Amino acid sequence: MKEKLQVFGRFLSGMVMPNIGAFIAWGLITAMFIPTGWLPNEKFATLVGPMSSVMLPLLIAYTGGEVVAGKRGGVIGAAATMGVIVGAEVPMFLGAMIVGPLSAWVIKKFDQAVDGHIKPGFEMLVNNFSLGILAAVLAMVAMEAISPIVTALTNAMAAGVGVLIDNGLLPMTAIFVEPAKVLFLNNAINHGIFSPMGIQQVEEAGKSIFFLLEANPGPGLGILLAYCLVGKGSAKSSAPGAVIIHFLGGIHEIYFPYILMNPFLLIATIAANATGVFIFRLFDVGLTAPASPGSIIALTMMAERHCYVGLFLGVILSAAVAMAIAIPLLKFMGKDTTLEEAQAKKDAMKAQAKGTAPAAKAAAVSTGVASVNAGGRVKKIAFACDAGMGSSAMGATVLKKKIKAAGLDGIEVIHTSVSSIPADVQIVVTHQSLRERAVQSNPNAELVLITNFLAAPEYGILVEDLQRRNS
């Protein structure tokens, strides 16, 4: 069930994540030039509306279509989405997420149906006109049929959100946001659910609190600071570095393993998130666009000038609440055995490399590393995370440095989404909770499963094995 939710969430966020740069451009223009911005400018402010109502939905539709059916899917997805854009008075982000992939699926099925039946010399004619005709028909269908449905859904969600806000219940969203985050559904929640709602609110109010419901770095900061103070073993030693990466770099995935080591800490993050949302509402804080990555730097850039006091206060208090609750939980309910487990893993891997372990399969099970010692020269390694942009980029950098320090040449290390691992990758490094998705994405690759992005003992084990295999 968790894997299915991750896949669906990855599909939703996958339409938004590649276009985050465009969202930031729109957000910066909004924050700078609208009447309440830093440098109000009536001419430049005219960019805000068209970018949110036309450009961003088309980018989402193209990206979603491309995922389903390549370039042709992207083109027909964008063309058909113009139907819902023109047929509605509100930004059609939800409509783009529906029409883009749906139109791409239609052209994909058409191409499969006519494959092998086109006379030589007519391929370009059929390809171009089939896409054009289907795009025109789908745009009209979207305008007449899908646009009213999506508009009704958008209005219903807006009404539901209004009820939460009017009754002061918005902090209650923390109950499902924080547990979902540690299951690596953070991108799905932020970019698949909150971002479309936030952009709609920006159109009406110039800013939105929805961009802060998941992106607030305060809860994670509090957890990591608690580990710095009262943690044990490798968790305590790696926490200071994780603080910098999480708070300044905005890679929230860095603190998820610390919670998975002690699930009781979810109590702390839920209370902290609710505290932050309460403060944000109290001071009428909002961002003009999604903050991605969710660092304090990105939050500051996306906030209006009159929101800074409430923004910083909300982040600081949420971190304080998380730390205050996490410290006693770690003292009396925590048992960090990761260091001992890591040493056992390392010993088992060394024994296998020397031929003293009973079997490669047994070593793979006991170490959490799937058949790294299978043999054969390694040329390409992938570090995979949910979106392929945050923790995987960081992990790939760490691994590259270790491989370079070991004097190993000719090994390419890339970062990628766990749902789209290239077929030529021989070894995949990923978090243990993403194992099933990694296997489905590239069943032929060897797996190295980690629990700590910064201080994973598996990095050293892998480098030792690469030295043996590539010597």
DRENDO-1510 file (C-alpha; in Angstrom, 1 decimal, always signed):
<recs>
REC; n; res; u; v; w
REC; 1; MET; +0.0; +0.0; +0.0 .
REC; 2; LYS; +2.8; +2.4; +0.9 .
REC; 3; GLU; +4.6; +1.7; -2.4 .
REC; 4; LYS; +1.4; +2.4; -4.4 .
REC; 5; LEU; +0.9; +5.7; -2.5 .
REC; 6; GLN; +4.5; +6.6; -3.2 .
REC; 7; VAL; +4.1; +5.8; -6.9 .
REC; 8; PHE; +0.9; +7.8; -7.3 .
REC; 9; GLY; +2.3; +10.7; -5.3 .
REC; 10; ARG; +5.5; +10.6; -7.3 .
REC; 11; PHE; +3.4; +10.8; -10.5 .
REC; 12; LEU; +1.6; +13.9; -9.2 .
REC; 13; SER; +4.7; +15.7; -7.9 .
REC; 14; GLY; +6.6; +14.6; -11.0 .
REC; 15; MET; +4.5; +17.0; -13.1 .
REC; 16; VAL; +5.5; +19.9; -10.8 .
REC; 17; MET; +9.0; +19.2; -9.6 .
REC; 18; PRO; +10.8; +19.7; -13.1 .
REC; 19; ASN; +9.1; +23.0; -13.4 .
REC; 20; ILE; +9.9; +24.4; -10.0 .
REC; 21; GLY; +12.3; +26.9; -11.6 .
REC; 22; ALA; +9.4; +28.4; -13.5 .
REC; 23; PHE; +7.3; +28.5; -10.3 .
REC; 24; ILE; +10.1; +30.4; -8.5 .
REC; 25; ALA; +10.4; +32.9; -11.4 .
REC; 26; TRP; +6.6; +33.5; -11.1 .
REC; 27; GLY; +6.9; +33.8; -7.3 .
REC; 28; LEU; +9.8; +36.2; -7.4 .
REC; 29; ILE; +7.9; +38.5; -9.8 .
REC; 30; THR; +4.9; +38.3; -7.6 .
REC; 31; ALA; +6.8; +39.1; -4.4 .
REC; 32; MET; +8.6; +42.0; -6.1 .
REC; 33; PHE; +6.1; +43.8; -8.2 .
REC; 34; ILE; +2.5; +43.3; -7.0 .
REC; 35; PRO; +1.1; +46.3; -5.0 .
REC; 36; THR; +2.2; +44.7; -1.6 .
REC; 37; GLY; +5.6; +43.6; -3.0 .
REC; 38; TRP; +9.1; +45.0; -2.4 .
REC; 39; LEU; +9.2; +47.1; -5.6 .
REC; 40; PRO; +5.6; +47.7; -6.7 .
REC; 41; ASN; +5.5; +48.1; -10.5 .
REC; 42; GLU; +2.2; +48.0; -12.4 .
REC; 43; LYS; +3.8; +47.1; -15.7 .
REC; 44; PHE; +5.9; +44.1; -14.4 .
REC; 45; ALA; +3.0; +43.0; -12.3 .
REC; 46; THR; +1.0; +42.2; -15.5 .
REC; 47; LEU; +3.2; +39.2; -15.9 .
REC; 48; VAL; +1.8; +37.5; -12.8 .
REC; 49; GLY; -1.7; +36.6; -14.1 .
REC; 50; PRO; -0.7; +35.1; -17.5 .
REC; 51; MET; +2.2; +33.2; -16.0 .
REC; 52; SER; -0.1; +31.5; -13.4 .
REC; 53; SER; -3.1; +31.0; -15.6 .
REC; 54; VAL; -1.4; +29.9; -18.8 .
REC; 55; MET; +2.3; +29.3; -18.6 .
REC; 56; LEU; +2.5; +27.1; -15.5 .
REC; 57; PRO; -0.5; +24.9; -16.3 .
REC; 58; LEU; +0.9; +24.3; -19.8 .
REC; 59; LEU; +4.3; +23.4; -18.4 .
REC; 60; ILE; +2.6; +20.9; -16.0 .
REC; 61; ALA; +0.5; +19.4; -18.8 .
REC; 62; TYR; +3.5; +19.0; -21.1 .
REC; 63; THR; +5.6; +17.4; -18.4 .
REC; 64; GLY; +2.8; +15.0; -17.4 .
REC; 65; GLY; +2.1; +14.1; -21.1 .
REC; 66; GLU; +5.8; +13.6; -21.7 .
REC; 67; VAL; +6.0; +11.1; -18.8 .
REC; 68; VAL; +3.2; +9.0; -20.4 .
REC; 69; ALA; +4.1; +9.2; -24.1 .
REC; 70; GLY; +7.3; +11.1; -24.7 .
REC; 71; LYS; +7.5; +14.3; -26.7 .
REC; 72; ARG; +4.3; +13.6; -28.6 .
REC; 73; GLY; +2.5; +13.1; -25.3 .
REC; 74; GLY; +3.8; +16.4; -24.0 .
REC; 75; VAL; +2.7; +18.3; -27.1 .
REC; 76; ILE; -0.8; +16.9; -27.2 .
REC; 77; GLY; -1.1; +17.3; -23.4 .
REC; 78; ALA; -0.3; +21.0; -23.6 .
REC; 79; ALA; -2.5; +21.6; -26.6 .
REC; 80; ALA; -5.5; +19.8; -25.1 .
REC; 81; THR; -5.0; +21.6; -21.7 .
REC; 82; MET; -5.7; +24.9; -23.5 .
REC; 83; GLY; -9.3; +23.7; -23.4 .
REC; 84; VAL; -9.6; +23.7; -19.6 .
REC; 85; ILE; -7.6; +26.9; -19.4 .
REC; 86; VAL; -9.9; +28.8; -21.7 .
REC; 87; GLY; -13.0; +27.2; -20.2 .
REC; 88; ALA; -12.3; +28.2; -16.6 .
REC; 89; GLU; -11.9; +31.4; -14.7 .
REC; 90; VAL; -9.5; +30.0; -12.2 .
REC; 91; PRO; -5.9; +28.6; -12.8 .
REC; 92; MET; -6.3; +25.1; -14.1 .
REC; 93; PHE; -3.4; +23.3; -12.3 .
REC; 94; LEU; -5.7; +20.4; -11.3 .
REC; 95; GLY; -7.1; +20.4; -14.9 .
REC; 96; ALA; -3.6; +20.3; -16.3 .
REC; 97; MET; -2.7; +17.3; -14.1 .
REC; 98; ILE; -5.7; +15.4; -15.5 .
REC; 99; VAL; -5.9; +16.5; -19.1 .
REC; 100; GLY; -2.1; +16.4; -19.8 .
REC; 101; PRO; -1.5; +12.7; -19.0 .
REC; 102; LEU; -5.0; +11.7; -20.2 .
REC; 103; SER; -4.4; +13.2; -23.7 .
REC; 104; ALA; -0.9; +11.6; -23.8 .
REC; 105; TRP; -2.5; +8.2; -23.0 .
REC; 106; VAL; -4.9; +8.7; -26.0 .
REC; 107; ILE; -2.1; +9.4; -28.5 .
REC; 108; LYS; -0.1; +6.5; -27.1 .
REC; 109; LYS; -3.0; +4.1; -27.7 .
REC; 110; PHE; -3.5; +5.5; -31.2 .
REC; 111; ASP; +0.1; +5.1; -32.1 .
REC; 112; GLN; +0.0; +1.5; -30.8 .
REC; 113; ALA; -3.1; +0.8; -32.9 .
REC; 114; VAL; -1.7; +2.1; -36.2 .
REC; 115; ASP; +1.8; +0.7; -35.7 .
REC; 116; GLY; +2.7; -1.4; -38.7 .
REC; 117; HIS; -0.3; -0.3; -40.7 .
REC; 118; ILE; +1.0; +3.0; -42.2 .
REC; 119; LYS; +2.2; +2.8; -45.8 .
REC; 120; PRO; +5.9; +3.8; -46.3 .
REC; 121; GLY; +6.3; +7.5; -47.0 .
REC; 122; PHE; +3.2; +8.5; -45.1 .
REC; 123; GLU; +4.6; +8.3; -41.6 .
REC; 124; MET; +5.2; +12.0; -41.1 .
REC; 125; LEU; +1.8; +12.9; -42.5 .
REC; 126; VAL; -0.1; +10.4; -40.3 .
REC; 127; ASN; +2.0; +11.4; -37.2 .
REC; 128; ASN; +1.4; +15.1; -37.5 .
REC; 129; PHE; -2.2; +15.1; -38.5 .
REC; 130; SER; -3.2; +12.4; -36.0 .
REC; 131; LEU; -1.7; +14.5; -33.2 .
REC; 132; GLY; -3.3; +17.7; -34.5 .
REC; 133; ILE; -6.8; +16.2; -35.0 .
REC; 134; LEU; -6.8; +14.5; -31.6 .
REC; 135; ALA; -5.4; +17.5; -29.9 .
REC; 136; ALA; -8.2; +19.7; -31.4 .
REC; 137; VAL; -10.9; +17.3; -30.4 .
REC; 138; LEU; -9.5; +16.8; -26.9 .
REC; 139; ALA; -9.2; +20.5; -26.3 .
REC; 140; MET; -12.9; +21.0; -27.2 .
REC; 141; VAL; -13.9; +18.0; -25.0 .
REC; 142; ALA; -11.7; +19.4; -22.1 .
REC; 143; MET; -13.3; +22.9; -22.5 .
REC; 144; GLU; -16.9; +21.6; -22.5 .
REC; 145; ALA; -16.8; +18.6; -20.3 .
REC; 146; ILE; -13.7; +18.5; -18.1 .
REC; 147; SER; -13.4; +22.2; -17.3 .
REC; 148; PRO; -16.7; +22.4; -15.5 .
REC; 149; ILE; -16.0; +19.3; -13.4 .
REC; 150; VAL; -12.5; +20.5; -12.4 .
REC; 151; THR; -13.9; +24.0; -11.6 .
REC; 152; ALA; -16.5; +22.3; -9.3 .
REC; 153; LEU; -13.8; +20.2; -7.7 .
REC; 154; THR; -11.6; +23.3; -7.2 .
REC; 155; ASN; -14.5; +25.2; -5.6 .
REC; 156; ALA; -15.4; +22.3; -3.4 .
REC; 157; MET; -11.8; +22.1; -2.1 .
REC; 158; ALA; -11.7; +25.8; -1.6 .
REC; 159; ALA; -14.9; +25.6; +0.4 .
REC; 160; GLY; -13.4; +22.8; +2.5 .
REC; 161; VAL; -10.2; +24.7; +3.1 .
REC; 162; GLY; -12.3; +27.7; +4.0 .
REC; 163; VAL; -14.1; +25.7; +6.7 .
REC; 164; LEU; -10.7; +24.7; +8.2 .
REC; 165; ILE; -9.5; +28.2; +8.2 .
REC; 166; ASP; -12.7; +29.8; +9.5 .
REC; 167; ASN; -12.8; +27.3; +12.4 .
REC; 168; GLY; -9.1; +27.5; +13.2 .
REC; 169; LEU; -8.5; +23.8; +12.2 .
REC; 170; LEU; -5.7; +24.3; +9.7 .
REC; 171; PRO; -3.0; +23.2; +12.3 .
REC; 172; MET; -4.8; +19.8; +12.3 .
REC; 173; THR; -3.3; +19.1; +8.9 .
REC; 174; ALA; -0.1; +18.3; +10.7 .
REC; 175; ILE; -1.7; +15.0; +11.8 .
REC; 176; PHE; -1.4; +13.6; +8.3 .
REC; 177; VAL; +1.4; +15.8; +6.9 .
REC; 178; GLU; +4.2; +14.7; +9.2 .
REC; 179; PRO; +3.6; +10.9; +9.1 .
REC; 180; ALA; +3.3; +11.1; +5.3 .
REC; 181; LYS; +6.5; +13.0; +5.0 .
REC; 182; VAL; +8.6; +10.3; +6.7 .
REC; 183; LEU; +7.1; +7.8; +4.3 .
REC; 184; PHE; +8.8; +9.9; +1.5 .
REC; 185; LEU; +5.5; +11.3; +0.4 .
REC; 186; ASN; +6.7; +14.9; +1.1 .
REC; 187; ASN; +7.0; +15.9; -2.6 .
REC; 188; ALA; +3.6; +14.4; -3.4 .
REC; 189; ILE; +1.9; +16.3; -0.6 .
REC; 190; ASN; +3.7; +19.6; -1.2 .
REC; 191; HIS; +3.6; +19.7; -5.0 .
REC; 192; GLY; +0.7; +17.4; -5.8 .
REC; 193; ILE; -1.8; +18.8; -3.2 .
REC; 194; PHE; -0.7; +22.0; -1.5 .
REC; 195; SER; +0.9; +23.8; -4.4 .
REC; 196; PRO; -2.2; +23.8; -6.7 .
REC; 197; MET; -4.3; +25.1; -3.8 .
REC; 198; GLY; -1.7; +27.6; -2.9 .
REC; 199; ILE; -1.4; +29.0; -6.3 .
REC; 200; GLN; -5.2; +29.5; -6.4 .
REC; 201; GLN; -5.0; +31.4; -3.2 .
REC; 202; VAL; -2.2; +33.6; -4.5 .
REC; 203; GLU; -4.4; +34.6; -7.3 .
REC; 204; GLU; -7.0; +35.9; -4.8 .
REC; 205; ALA; -4.8; +37.1; -1.9 .
REC; 206; GLY; -1.3; +37.6; -3.2 .
REC; 207; LYS; +0.2; +34.9; -0.9 .
REC; 208; SER; -0.7; +31.5; +0.5 .
REC; 209; ILE; -0.1; +29.6; +3.8 .
REC; 210; PHE; -0.4; +26.3; +1.9 .
REC; 211; PHE; +3.2; +26.7; +0.7 .
REC; 212; LEU; +4.2; +26.5; +4.3 .
REC; 213; LEU; +2.2; +23.5; +5.6 .
REC; 214; GLU; +4.9; +21.0; +4.4 .
REC; 215; ALA; +7.9; +23.2; +3.7 .
REC; 216; ASN; +8.4; +24.6; +7.2 .
REC; 217; PRO; +11.9; +23.4; +8.2 .
REC; 218; GLY; +11.2; +24.0; +11.9 .
REC; 219; PRO; +10.0; +20.5; +13.0 .
REC; 220; GLY; +12.9; +18.7; +11.3 .
REC; 221; LEU; +15.3; +21.2; +12.8 .
REC; 222; GLY; +14.0; +20.6; +16.3 .
REC; 223; ILE; +14.4; +16.8; +15.8 .
REC; 224; LEU; +18.0; +17.1; +14.6 .
REC; 225; LEU; +18.9; +19.5; +17.4 .
REC; 226; ALA; +17.5; +17.1; +19.9 .
REC; 227; TYR; +19.8; +14.4; +18.5 .
REC; 228; CYS; +22.7; +16.8; +18.7 .
REC; 229; LEU; +22.1; +17.2; +22.4 .
REC; 230; VAL; +20.9; +13.7; +23.7 .
REC; 231; GLY; +21.3; +11.4; +20.7 .
REC; 232; LYS; +23.6; +8.3; +20.8 .
REC; 233; GLY; +26.2; +6.8; +18.5 .
REC; 234; SER; +26.3; +7.6; +14.8 .
REC; 235; ALA; +22.9; +9.4; +15.0 .
REC; 236; LYS; +24.4; +12.0; +17.3 .
REC; 237; SER; +27.6; +12.4; +15.4 .
REC; 238; SER; +25.9; +12.9; +12.1 .
REC; 239; ALA; +23.1; +15.2; +13.3 .
REC; 240; PRO; +25.1; +18.5; +13.2 .
REC; 241; GLY; +25.9; +18.1; +9.6 .
REC; 242; ALA; +22.3; +17.1; +8.9 .
REC; 243; VAL; +21.1; +20.4; +10.6 .
REC; 244; ILE; +23.0; +22.5; +8.0 .
REC; 245; ILE; +21.8; +20.4; +5.1 .
REC; 246; HIS; +18.2; +20.4; +6.3 .
REC; 247; PHE; +17.9; +24.0; +7.4 .
REC; 248; LEU; +20.0; +25.8; +4.9 .
REC; 249; GLY; +20.0; +23.3; +2.0 .
REC; 250; GLY; +16.3; +22.5; +2.4 .
REC; 251; ILE; +16.7; +18.7; +1.9 .
REC; 252; HIS; +14.1; +17.5; +4.4 .
REC; 253; GLU; +14.7; +13.9; +3.6 .
REC; 254; ILE; +17.8; +14.1; +5.7 .
REC; 255; TYR; +15.8; +14.0; +9.0 .
REC; 256; PHE; +13.4; +11.3; +8.0 .
REC; 257; PRO; +15.7; +8.4; +9.0 .
REC; 258; TYR; +16.2; +10.0; +12.4 .
REC; 259; ILE; +12.4; +9.7; +13.0 .
REC; 260; LEU; +12.2; +6.2; +11.5 .
REC; 261; MET; +14.8; +5.1; +14.2 .
REC; 262; ASN; +12.3; +6.3; +16.9 .
REC; 263; PRO; +8.8; +6.6; +15.5 .
REC; 264; PHE; +7.6; +8.2; +18.8 .
REC; 265; LEU; +9.3; +11.3; +17.5 .
REC; 266; LEU; +6.3; +11.8; +15.2 .
REC; 267; ILE; +4.5; +13.2; +18.3 .
REC; 268; ALA; +7.1; +15.9; +18.3 .
REC; 269; THR; +6.9; +16.8; +14.6 .
REC; 270; ILE; +3.1; +16.8; +14.6 .
REC; 271; ALA; +3.0; +19.2; +17.6 .
REC; 272; ALA; +5.7; +21.3; +16.0 .
REC; 273; ASN; +4.0; +21.5; +12.6 .
REC; 274; ALA; +0.7; +22.5; +14.2 .
REC; 275; THR; +2.5; +25.2; +16.3 .
REC; 276; GLY; +4.1; +26.6; +13.1 .
REC; 277; VAL; +0.8; +26.7; +11.2 .
REC; 278; PHE; -0.9; +28.4; +14.2 .
REC; 279; ILE; +1.8; +31.1; +14.3 .
REC; 280; PHE; +1.6; +31.6; +10.5 .
REC; 281; ARG; -2.1; +32.0; +10.7 .
REC; 282; LEU; -1.8; +34.4; +13.7 .
REC; 283; PHE; +0.6; +36.7; +11.8 .
REC; 284; ASP; -1.1; +36.2; +8.4 .
REC; 285; VAL; +2.1; +34.7; +6.9 .
REC; 286; GLY; +2.1; +33.3; +3.4 .
REC; 287; LEU; +4.5; +32.7; +0.5 .
REC; 288; THR; +4.0; +33.8; -3.1 .
REC; 289; ALA; +5.2; +30.5; -4.6 .
REC; 290; PRO; +6.3; +27.0; -3.6 .
REC; 291; ALA; +9.5; +27.0; -1.6 .
REC; 292; SER; +11.6; +24.3; -3.1 .
REC; 293; PRO; +13.9; +23.2; -1.6 .
REC; 294; GLY; +12.3; +23.9; +1.7 .
REC; 295; SER; +15.2; +25.8; +3.2 .
REC; 296; ILE; +15.0; +29.0; +5.3 .
REC; 297; ILE; +16.6; +30.8; +2.4 .
REC; 298; ALA; +13.9; +29.7; -0.1 .
REC; 299; LEU; +11.2; +30.6; +2.4 .
REC; 300; THR; +12.7; +34.0; +3.0 .
REC; 301; MET; +12.9; +34.7; -0.8 .
REC; 302; MET; +9.3; +33.7; -1.4 .
REC; 303; ALA; +7.8; +35.7; +1.5 .
REC; 304; GLU; +6.5; +39.2; +1.3 .
REC; 305; ARG; +8.3; +41.8; +3.3 .
REC; 306; HIS; +5.6; +42.3; +5.9 .
REC; 307; CYS; +5.6; +38.5; +6.6 .
REC; 308; TYR; +9.1; +38.1; +7.9 .
REC; 309; VAL; +8.4; +38.5; +11.6 .
REC; 310; GLY; +5.7; +35.8; +11.6 .
REC; 311; LEU; +7.6; +33.6; +9.3 .
REC; 312; PHE; +10.8; +33.5; +11.4 .
REC; 313; LEU; +8.8; +33.2; +14.7 .
REC; 314; GLY; +6.8; +30.3; +13.3 .
REC; 315; VAL; +9.9; +28.4; +12.2 .
REC; 316; ILE; +11.7; +29.1; +15.5 .
REC; 317; LEU; +8.8; +28.1; +17.7 .
REC; 318; SER; +8.0; +25.0; +15.8 .
REC; 319; ALA; +11.7; +24.0; +16.1 .
REC; 320; ALA; +11.6; +24.7; +19.9 .
REC; 321; VAL; +8.4; +22.6; +20.3 .
REC; 322; ALA; +9.9; +19.7; +18.4 .
REC; 323; MET; +13.1; +19.8; +20.4 .
REC; 324; ALA; +11.3; +20.1; +23.7 .
REC; 325; ILE; +9.2; +17.1; +23.1 .
REC; 326; ALA; +11.9; +15.0; +21.3 .
REC; 327; ILE; +14.6; +15.3; +24.1 .
REC; 328; PRO; +12.6; +13.4; +26.8 .
REC; 329; LEU; +11.4; +10.9; +24.1 .
REC; 330; LEU; +15.0; +10.2; +23.1 .
REC; 331; LYS; +16.2; +10.0; +26.7 .
REC; 332; PHE; +13.5; +7.6; +28.0 .
REC; 333; MET; +12.2; +5.9; +24.9 .
REC; 334; GLY; +15.0; +5.9; +22.4 .
REC; 335; LYS; +17.5; +3.2; +21.9 .
REC; 336; ASP; +20.0; +4.0; +19.1 .
REC; 337; THR; +21.5; +0.7; +18.0 .
REC; 338; THR; +22.5; +1.9; +14.5 .
REC; 339; LEU; +26.2; +2.1; +15.3 .
REC; 340; GLU; +26.4; -1.5; +16.5 .
REC; 341; GLU; +24.3; -2.6; +13.6 .
REC; 342; ALA; +26.5; -0.8; +11.2 .
REC; 343; GLN; +29.6; -2.4; +12.6 .
REC; 344; ALA; +28.0; -5.8; +12.2 .
REC; 345; LYS; +27.1; -5.0; +8.6 .
REC; 346; LYS; +30.7; -4.0; +7.9 .
REC; 347; ASP; +32.2; -7.1; +9.5 .
REC; 348; ALA; +29.8; -9.3; +7.5 .
REC; 349; MET; +30.7; -7.6; +4.3 .
REC; 350; LYS; +34.4; -7.9; +4.9 .
REC; 351; ALA; +34.0; -11.6; +5.7 .
REC; 352; GLN; +32.1; -12.1; +2.5 .
REC; 353; ALA; +34.8; -10.3; +0.5 .
REC; 354; LYS; +37.4; -12.6; +2.0 .
REC; 355; GLY; +35.3; -15.7; +1.2 .
REC; 356; THR; +34.7; -16.6; +4.8 .
REC; 357; ALA; +30.9; -16.0; +4.8 .
REC; 358; PRO; +28.6; -18.9; +4.1 .
REC; 359; ALA; +27.1; -17.4; +1.0 .
REC; 360; ALA; +26.6; -14.2; -0.9 .
REC; 361; LYS; +22.8; -14.3; -0.4 .
REC; 362; ALA; +23.2; -14.7; +3.3 .
REC; 363; ALA; +25.5; -11.7; +3.5 .
REC; 364; ALA; +23.1; -9.6; +1.4 .
REC; 365; VAL; +20.3; -10.4; +3.8 .
REC; 366; SER; +22.3; -9.7; +7.0 .
REC; 367; THR; +23.8; -6.5; +5.7 .
REC; 368; GLY; +20.9; -4.9; +4.0 .
REC; 369; VAL; +23.0; -4.7; +0.8 .
REC; 370; ALA; +21.7; -6.7; -2.1 .
REC; 371; SER; +24.4; -8.8; -3.8 .
REC; 372; VAL; +27.0; -6.0; -4.0 .
REC; 373; ASN; +29.7; -8.7; -4.1 .
REC; 374; ALA; +28.1; -10.3; -7.2 .
REC; 375; GLY; +31.3; -9.6; -9.2 .
REC; 376; GLY; +32.1; -7.8; -12.4 .
REC; 377; ARG; +33.6; -4.4; -13.1 .
REC; 378; VAL; +31.3; -1.4; -12.2 .
REC; 379; LYS; +31.0; +1.6; -14.5 .
REC; 380; LYS; +27.8; +3.3; -13.4 .
REC; 381; ILE; +26.1; +3.8; -10.0 .
REC; 382; ALA; +22.9; +5.7; -9.3 .
REC; 383; PHE; +21.8; +7.3; -6.0 .
REC; 384; ALA; +18.0; +7.3; -6.1 .
REC; 385; CYS; +15.5; +9.2; -4.1 .
REC; 386; ASP; +11.8; +10.0; -4.5 .
REC; 387; ALA; +12.2; +13.0; -6.8 .
REC; 388; GLY; +15.8; +12.5; -7.9 .
REC; 389; MET; +16.7; +16.1; -7.0 .
REC; 390; GLY; +17.2; +16.4; -3.2 .
REC; 391; SER; +18.7; +13.7; -1.0 .
REC; 392; SER; +19.9; +11.7; -4.1 .
REC; 393; ALA; +21.9; +14.7; -5.4 .
REC; 394; MET; +23.5; +15.1; -1.9 .
REC; 395; GLY; +24.2; +11.4; -1.6 .
REC; 396; ALA; +25.7; +11.2; -5.1 .
REC; 397; THR; +28.1; +14.0; -4.2 .
REC; 398; VAL; +29.2; +12.2; -1.0 .
REC; 399; LEU; +29.7; +8.9; -2.8 .
REC; 400; LYS; +31.6; +10.6; -5.6 .
REC; 401; LYS; +34.1; +12.1; -3.1 .
REC; 402; LYS; +34.6; +8.7; -1.4 .
REC; 403; ILE; +35.2; +7.0; -4.7 .
REC; 404; LYS; +37.6; +9.7; -5.8 .
REC; 405; ALA; +39.4; +9.5; -2.5 .
REC; 406; ALA; +39.8; +5.8; -3.0 .
REC; 407; GLY; +41.6; +6.3; -6.3 .
REC; 408; LEU; +38.8; +4.7; -8.4 .
REC; 409; ASP; +38.5; +6.0; -11.9 .
REC; 410; GLY; +36.0; +5.4; -14.6 .
REC; 411; ILE; +33.0; +5.0; -12.3 .
REC; 412; GLU; +30.1; +7.4; -13.1 .
REC; 413; VAL; +27.8; +8.3; -10.2 .
REC; 414; ILE; +24.5; +9.9; -11.0 .
REC; 415; HIS; +21.4; +10.9; -9.1 .
REC; 416; THR; +17.9; +10.0; -10.3 .
REC; 417; SER; +14.3; +9.4; -9.3 .
REC; 418; VAL; +13.7; +6.0; -7.9 .
REC; 419; SER; +10.9; +5.5; -10.4 .
REC; 420; SER; +13.1; +6.1; -13.4 .
REC; 421; ILE; +16.5; +4.5; -12.8 .
REC; 422; PRO; +18.3; +4.1; -16.1 .
REC; 423; ALA; +18.7; +0.6; -17.4 .
REC; 424; ASP; +22.5; +0.8; -17.7 .
REC; 425; VAL; +22.9; +1.5; -14.0 .
REC; 426; GLN; +24.7; -1.5; -12.3 .
REC; 427; ILE; +24.4; -0.4; -8.6 .
REC; 428; VAL; +21.6; +1.6; -7.0 .
REC; 429; VAL; +22.0; +3.3; -3.6 .
REC; 430; THR; +18.7; +4.3; -2.0 .
REC; 431; HIS; +16.9; +4.5; +1.3 .
REC; 432; GLN; +15.6; +1.1; +2.6 .
REC; 433; SER; +12.0; +2.4; +2.5 .
REC; 434; LEU; +12.3; +2.8; -1.3 .
REC; 435; ARG; +13.6; -0.7; -1.9 .
REC; 436; GLU; +10.4; -2.1; -3.7 .
REC; 437; ARG; +10.2; +0.9; -6.1 .
REC; 438; ALA; +13.9; +0.6; -6.9 .
REC; 439; VAL; +13.5; -3.1; -7.7 .
REC; 440; GLN; +10.5; -2.4; -10.0 .
REC; 441; SER; +12.4; +0.5; -11.7 .
REC; 442; ASN; +15.5; -1.5; -12.5 .
REC; 443; PRO; +15.2; -5.1; -11.5 .
REC; 444; ASN; +18.7; -6.0; -12.8 .
REC; 445; ALA; +20.7; -3.5; -10.7 .
REC; 446; GLU; +22.4; -4.4; -7.4 .
REC; 447; LEU; +20.9; -2.6; -4.4 .
REC; 448; VAL; +22.7; -0.8; -1.6 .
REC; 449; LEU; +20.1; +0.1; +1.1 .
REC; 450; ILE; +20.9; +2.8; +3.6 .
REC; 451; THR; +19.2; +4.4; +6.5 .
REC; 452; ASN; +21.4; +7.5; +7.1 .
REC; 453; PHE; +22.3; +9.8; +4.1 .
REC; 454; LEU; +25.3; +11.3; +5.7 .
REC; 455; ALA; +26.9; +8.7; +7.9 .
REC; 456; ALA; +25.9; +5.5; +6.1 .
REC; 457; PRO; +28.5; +2.7; +6.8 .
REC; 458; GLU; +27.3; +1.2; +3.5 .
REC; 459; TYR; +29.3; +3.9; +1.6 .
REC; 460; GLY; +32.6; +2.6; +3.0 .
REC; 461; ILE; +31.5; -1.0; +2.4 .
REC; 462; LEU; +30.6; -0.2; -1.2 .
REC; 463; VAL; +33.9; +1.6; -1.9 .
REC; 464; GLU; +35.8; -1.4; -0.5 .
REC; 465; ASP; +33.9; -3.7; -2.8 .
REC; 466; LEU; +34.4; -1.4; -5.8 .
REC; 467; GLN; +38.2; -1.5; -5.2 .
REC; 468; ARG; +38.1; -5.3; -5.2 .
REC; 469; ARG; +35.9; -5.6; -8.3 .
REC; 470; ASN; +37.6; -2.8; -10.4 .
REC; 471; SER; +41.2; -3.7; -9.5 .
</recs>
